[in-house]
Amino acid sequence: MLLTCQGLDWHGDQMQRPSWDDYFIQMASLVSTRGTCDRKRVGAVLVNEHKRLVSTGYNGTPKGVPHCDDEGVGHTLAEIDGRQSCIATLHAESNALDDAGRNARGGTIYTTVIPCFDCAKRIVNAGVIRVVYSEYYESRKTTLVVEYFESVGIPLVHLEPNMEDYACTSCDATIPPPTCDKCGAYQ
């Protein structure tokens, strides 16, 4: 697999260093490529107050359970709040929090998609003090997530990628990595 530095600002022979937020959100994007639910791959990175990596997480089934994208397994779908949702997977944020344990307290979580309401509650309970995400994704009670973080005093930062920097290598769409919404190609 060839990884490229998309979205980085080069000046001649010298690269402009990304901000900490850009650095960690790009790391979360890379982590999302490990996701085992092919409906939506999501990555999360948890960082402490010293900007040191504490844990990573991606969406997928619990340990020892066959993955949704394994041959012959498929998704376990159920209707939740009027839409079909896969109930077999744990969310990326949840996996990052589980891995971090008490080390999550006082940290920032970077996630490729805005947390769902259930993950938002777990983030608050873990003591995370800042949330940064790159894609707004309408899911269960997503509209309440913004209000919820505001009500508990946790900044929720929407870090939008510069879409001019991302072009699908399989079609003509402009996309955020790692998956093209138009053709489904992995970048």
Phi, psi and omega in degrees: 000128180263124177257138178240158179267072178286144175084002178268148185261110180261136176236099184063234180271357185247132180272137173283123181295138177288156173295165178301317179299314178297319180301310184285329178289326175292325176296319177298323177297318177295317179301325182299337181292345176275351182305143183251008174252110185281002175285321179199113178269126183230142177234151178221145178229129178252128187234140179278180184294346178262013180063039177249138180296128179257314181198166174230162176204150174223162183280139180176176181288159177299160180307135176084354180261137179304143181282148179303324184268007172291146180302128177083358182268299181076188185260149172258098186261145174215151177278120178231123181052041174082008179220155179283124179232145176280123182258005181275340189260153168265146180281157182303316181298318179298316179295320178295319179294318178299318181292324184284327184059225182291345180289354177287333185303127178083004184263181176242136175252131177251128181222146184289341181225144178306136181297149172286173182295321179297316178293325178301317178295320178294321179298314178298313182298329180283348180089015176294138186252357180203142179233129178236130179225159183250338182230129172277124183231117181289116178216200182305114173057027180302323181299332179281340184299314181300312179296321182297310179299321178298318183294333180260003175078024177257120178298134176244112187252123175266107181261098183276129177289153174285106188295341177293338183278350187238119176229135179294136179277353181252338179216190185265010184286150171262123191221155167275143179291162006261354187237135178280124179289337182282310185245352178081003182293142175276132182264000000 
